[in-house]
Amino acid sequence: MRQDKKLMLGMTILFLFTFIVFGTIVTTEKLAPFFTDRIKEKFETYLKEEYKEENNNLKIGKISYKNQVYEAKVTNKENKNLYFSIYYQNKKITDTYTKDYKQGKTLINSLEKELEKEIKNKLNKKVTITFPLTLNKYSKTLQQRLIKNDNIRSSNLFNISFNIKAKLVPEEITNKIIEVDTKLKETNILPNEYSITINNKEDNTKLKINNLTQNTLEITSLHQIISDIINNNESDIIKTNNITYQYTKGENKS
């Protein structure tokens, strides 16, 4: 009988403990939305203290709560695509400022996708756009130009890569590259460097050429470069312009 009472008491204590714990969790989850104003004040104080110089350019968005974490998006007032996330959990605030905002990951990604989409729509050509530097590596003037999206397409700040399908014949490759470059210039899109992959129509090989620029895309220079590459001639024009290339096996895609 005494053993039964001990067992019953233990079960009662366990039940009460479980009830209190889960009750506390449920209550916290239900009441959490009512504390967003206090959390916003904490976020505002944090931003003023941590990012004094940038604070006037920042705007805190709607605060959400999930899995015991408060979260908000902090956006640049001039460009909604430049933002970072801020979190409050266990009385501690953390953020993604350095990667997303200072280095401009969110902004750079949006500019790349925007240019890729524009080229796809206008040229019916799939390309990959990359900015070689993070936002904080540019001068203050260029940072502002990127944030304001001030005619970035003609800025020579980004690189482009795309594929063409051709035989490994200098004239054919040169003409096809020039054709794409001409169409880009007609739409006032001026990349800094070009990486071009030639899918050989005659066999299952690819030739990728890197570091082509506006200077080396002049038809005479480009033809000489292509000829030297195909003939495996490490000429001065290739060395001087730091042009690299490699052959690989792959699927034939244009």
Residue pairs with C-beta under 8 A, 6 or more apart in sequence:
28 68
32 65
32 70
33 65
35 70
36 63
36 65
36 70
39 63
39 70
39 88
40 60
40 63
40 72
42 88
42 93
43 60
43 63
43 72
43 74
43 86
43 88
43 93
44 60
46 86
46 93
47 55
47 58
47 60
47 74
47 86
48 55
50 97
51 58
51 97
54 101
57 76
57 77
57 78
58 74
58 75
58 76
58 77
59 74
59 75
59 76
59 77
60 72
60 73
60 74
60 86
61 72
61 73
61 74
61 75
62 72
62 73
63 70
63 71
63 72
64 70
64 71
64 72
65 71
68 89
68 90
69 87
69 88
69 89
70 87
70 88
70 89
71 85
71 86
71 87
71 88
72 85
72 86
73 83
73 84
73 85
73 86
74 83
74 84
74 85
74 86
74 95
74 97
74 101
75 82
75 83
76 82
76 83
76 101
76 107
76 147
78 147
78 148
79 107
79 147
79 148
79 149
81 106
81 107
81 110
81 111
82 101
82 104
82 106
82 107
82 135
82 147
83 100
83 101
83 106
84 95
84 96
84 97
84 99
84 100
84 101
84 106
85 95
85 96
85 100
86 93
86 94
86 95
86 96
86 97
87 93
87 94
87 95
99 105
100 106
102 135
102 136
103 134
103 135
103 136
104 134
104 135
104 136
104 143
104 146
105 134
107 135
107 146
107 147
108 131
108 134
108 135
108 146
111 129
111 131
111 146
111 149
111 152
111 158
112 129
112 130
112 131
112 158
115 129
115 152
115 153
115 158
115 189
116 126
116 127
116 128
116 129
118 153
118 187
118 189
119 125
119 127
119 129
119 184
119 187
119 189
120 126
120 127
122 183
122 187
123 180
123 183
123 184
123 187
125 162
125 180
125 183
126 162
126 163
127 160
127 161
127 162
128 160
128 161
128 162
129 158
129 159
129 160
129 191
130 158
130 159
130 160
130 161
131 157
131 158
131 159
132 158
132 159
132 192
132 193
135 143
135 146
136 143
138 146
138 157
142 157
144 150
145 151
145 152
145 155
146 152
146 157
152 158
153 187
153 188
153 189
153 190
154 188
154 189
154 190
155 190
156 190
156 191
156 192
156 214
157 192
158 191
158 192
159 191
159 192
159 193
159 194
159 195
160 184
160 191
160 193
160 194
160 195
161 194
161 195
161 196
161 197
162 180
162 196
162 197
163 196
163 197
163 198
163 199
163 253
163 254
164 173
164 176
164 177
164 180
164 196
164 197
164 198
164 199
164 254
165 198
165 199
165 201
165 252
165 253
165 254
166 172
166 173
166 176
166 198
166 199
166 200
166 201
167 173
167 200
167 201
167 202
168 198
168 200
168 202
168 207
168 230
170 223
170 226
170 227
170 230
171 223
173 198
173 226
174 219
174 222
174 223
174 226
177 194
177 196
177 212
177 217
177 222
178 217
178 219
178 222
181 194
181 217
184 190
184 191
190 214
192 213
193 210
193 211
193 212
193 213
194 212
194 213
194 217
195 208
195 209
195 210
195 211
195 212
196 208
196 209
196 212
197 206
197 207
197 208
197 209
198 206
198 207
198 208
198 209
199 206
199 250
199 252
199 253
199 254
200 206
200 207
200 252
201 252
204 249
204 250
204 251
204 252
205 247
205 248
205 249
205 250
206 247
206 248
206 249
206 250
207 229
207 230
207 245
207 246
207 247
208 245
208 246
208 247
208 248
209 225
209 226
209 229
209 243
209 244
209 245
210 243
210 244
210 245
211 241
211 242
211 243
211 244
212 222
212 225
212 243
213 241
215 221
215 241
216 222
216 225
216 237
216 241
216 243
221 237
224 235
224 237
225 235
225 237
225 238
225 241
225 243
227 233
228 234
228 235
228 237
228 238
229 238
229 243
229 245
237 243
